[in-house]
Amino acid sequence: MNYRHAFHAGNHADVLKHVTLLALCDALTAKPTPLFALDTHAGRGLYALDSASAQRTGEAEGGIGRLMAEAPKHPAIARYLSAVRACRAEHGNASYPGSPWLLGHALREQDRIAACELMPEEATQLAANFAADPRVAAHTRDGYAAMKALLPPRIGTTRFARGLVLIDPPYEAQLEEFDTIIGALRDALVRWPQGTYAVWYPIKRRRSLLPFFRRATTLPAKGVLLAELMVHPDDSPLRMNGSGMLLVNPPWQLDQTLQSALPLLQRAIGEAGAASRTEWLKRPA
């Protein structure tokens, strides 16, 4: 694996992913019972946007940088920007929170988080970043294998009936990654059917996603929702024109939250020809 998220932290894909992640967490924490969250491809969990890696691409400028300047008026977007500011208050003005940090920020004392990272250097930094948080267990392991090992979640005598799995791979295997994801989701849903699953995916050549979407409709889930943000016109297979979130068993009314938030994100950080959509692939009965 050669992927380093430090080059891409805070870009438009992170904006979509993290707005959605926090909306999921807030919906799930509306009930008092404990939650378990599994982050299968966690990275290091905390990034510096003034680092050489981030400065080399400058991607954050068109993502979180532009969004903070625009600051559209929407509760889900305000929630995300507030979390970024909280991270910067704790770690410095150039910091940017990865998904493990946001999970730790949004979840409660009674909740538990497992963050997995296979790359040794990133995993070491992940463990160091969360060593002081007893809710977070950092694992140097394959995230898909962790889904098999950790679901249904149980820590000591506590069984977690509710929770979230975030699947955010680097897609180095390209189209083969979608086969792996569908297999992992199908297996996980059999063992933890009440869990919520969120899969991030890049959008380059849209027609290559259609088999993934068709297979997602066959999953043994109550509902499957798509949320997509295109920041470039959908006309080039040579770049990432946007990205999406495949949401399996999403919480009640999350579709409405995203349906109103995504067009505002599109206008704030997209160029001419940008687009967004929120669509049910499999609507709850």
N, C-alpha and C positions, 0 to 999 in steps of 0.2 A: 504494500500500500504506500503510495506516494502523496496522497491527499493531505493537505494541511489547511484546516479551516481558518487559520490566522490570516491567510491571504484574502478571505472572503467575508470575514466577520463584519456584521452590520450592513451587509448589502441588501438589495431588494428582496432576495429570498429569505434572509433572516427576518426582515420586517414582517413578511407574511407569516412565516413559521411562528414567530414569537408573539405576534398579536393573537394568532389562533391559539397558541399554547396557553397564554394567560387567560383567554376567554374560556377555554376548557377547564382550567384549574378553578376559576371563580365559580363556574357552574357546578362543578363537582363538590366544592367545599361549601356550597349552600346547605348541604345536609351535614349533620354533626358526626356521622360515623367515620372512623379512620379510613384513610386512603393509602394505596401503594402506587408509586410511580416508578416505571422502569424506562430509562433512557438508554436505548440500545447502542447508539453511536455518539457518545457524549462529548468527545473531544476533551479539551482541557477545562472547559466551563467558564473561562474568564479570559478576555483578550484585551490587548492594548492597541488602540487604533493609531497611535503614533509610533508603533513598531515598524521596523524595516519591511516586514512582510506585508502589513496592512498598507503602508505607504506605497509599496511597489505596485499595487493594483489600483488603489484609490477607490475601491468599490463602495466603501462606507459612505463616501461623499454623496453618492446617488441614492443611498438608502436611508440610514438613520440620520445622516447629516441633513439631507433635504427635508425629511419628515419633521425633524425638530424645528427647522426654520418655518415650515408651513403650519404644523400643529393643527390639523383638521379637528373640528369640534365633534367628537364622538366618544362615548364612554370607553369603548374597547381600545381605541387608539390612545386616549388619555391615560388609560391604565398601563399600557405598554410604555409610553414616554415617562410616566412616573416611576416605573421600575428601572428604566435606564438611568434616570436621575438619581435614584436611590443607590444604584451600583456605583455611579460616579462619585457620589458623596462619600462612599466607603472606600473606594479604590483609586480615585483620581479622575480628573476630567476627561482623560483619553480612554478610559476603560469602557468595555462593552460586555454585557452579560451573555454567556452562552446558555443553552437550555438547562443544564443542571443548576446554574445560579438562579435562573428564573423559577424553576421548580421549588428550590429552597426558599425563595422570596415569597412565593404565592401559597405554598402549603403550610400546614399548621404543626404544632408541637406533637400532636398524636399521629401525624402522617409519617411515612417512611419512603425513602428514595433510593433506588439502586441505579448507579450510573456506570455504564460499561464503555471501555475504550480498549481496543486491541493493540494500538501502536504504543510500544513501551514508553517512549519519551513523553507522549501526550498523556498516557495513563499515570505516569509518575507525577506530572504537574497537576492532573485532575485530583489525585489523592491529596496532594499538598494543599490545594486550594480549598478543600472541604474537610480537612483533618479536624477542624474545631467544631464541626456540626455533627452531632451524634445521630441525626436523622438520615444522613447521607452515607451510603456504603459505596465506595469506589472499587470497581472490579476491573482488573486487567484480563479481559476475556472477550470472546466473540459475542456480539449482542444477540444474534439469532440463537446461539447455543444457550444464552442466558434466558431467553424466552422459554425454552424447554425446561431449564433447570429451576427457574424461579416462579413459574406460573403453574397452578394458582398460588398466589403469594401467601407465605406463612413465615413469620419471624417469631421464634420462641413458641409461645402458646397462642399468639395472636394470628388469627386468620383474617385476611382482608377481602371482604366481599366486593369492594368497589375500588376503582382506580384507573390508571392511565398508562398506556405504553406508547412511547414516542419512538418511531422508527425513521431515522434520518441518515441513511447511508451515503457514502460519497459517489456511488454509481460508477466505480471504476470498472465493474463488470458489465457496464452499459445495460443492454436490454435483458441480459441474463439476471440482473438484479431484480427485475420485476417478477420473474418466476420464483426466486428465493423469497421475496416478500409475500406473495400469495400463499406459498406453502407454509411460511411461518405464521401468517394470520389464520389460515385454516386450522392448523394444529392448535394455536393458542386459543381460538374461539371454542374449540371442543373442550379444553381444560378449564378455561376461564371465560365463559360465555357472557358474563355480565360486565366484563372489562370494556373500557373505551380505548380505541386504537387510532393513532394519528400517524399517517405516513406522508412525509414530504417527498415530492418528486420534481425534477426539472422538466421544463418544456422547451424542447428544441424542434424536433420534427414531430408535429402533433399526431400524425397518423400512426406513429410507432406506439403511441399510448393507448390506442383503441383496444387492442387485445387485453391489456392490463385492466381497463375499465370493464370490459365484458366479463372477465373472470372475477372481478370484485363483486359483481352483482350475484354471483353464485355462492358467495361466502355465507356460512350459517349465522348471519347477523340480523338484528332487528332493523337496522337502517345503515345505508352507506351514502355519505354526502361528499361532494366535491366542492372545494373552494380554491379558485385560481386567480392569480394576479399576473397580468401581462404588462410589462413596462416598456416593451418594444413591439412594433407590429409583428404579427405572427407570420412572417414571410421569409425567415432565414433559418436554415438548418445548421448554420455554422456558429451560432451563439446561443446562449440561454436567453430566450425571449421573455421568459417568465417562469413561474413555478406554481405548484399547487399542493394542496393538502387533501389526502384521501382520509376521511373521517368515518370510522366504523363504530357503530353504536354511539353516535354523538349525543350529548345531553340535550334535554328538551329546550327548545327555542334557540339553540346555538345557530341554526340556519338563519334565523331572523337577525341575530347580532351580526353575523358575517355579511349577510346580504346588504345591510346598510353601511357597514364599515368599508368593505372592499372598494366600492366606487370612489370613496374619499381618498383611500390610499392610491388608487390609480391616478387620480387627478394630481395628487401631491408629488408623487415620485415617478410617474410615467411620462414618456414622451408622446408626441403625436402618434396616434394609432394604437395607444395602449388600451387595454380592456380588462375586464374582470367578470367573473361569474360565480354564482353559488347555485348548485344544482344537485338534486337527489338522483343518485343512480338506483337506489333501492329505498323507497319511502317507507317509514314505519307504518305498520297496519293500524 
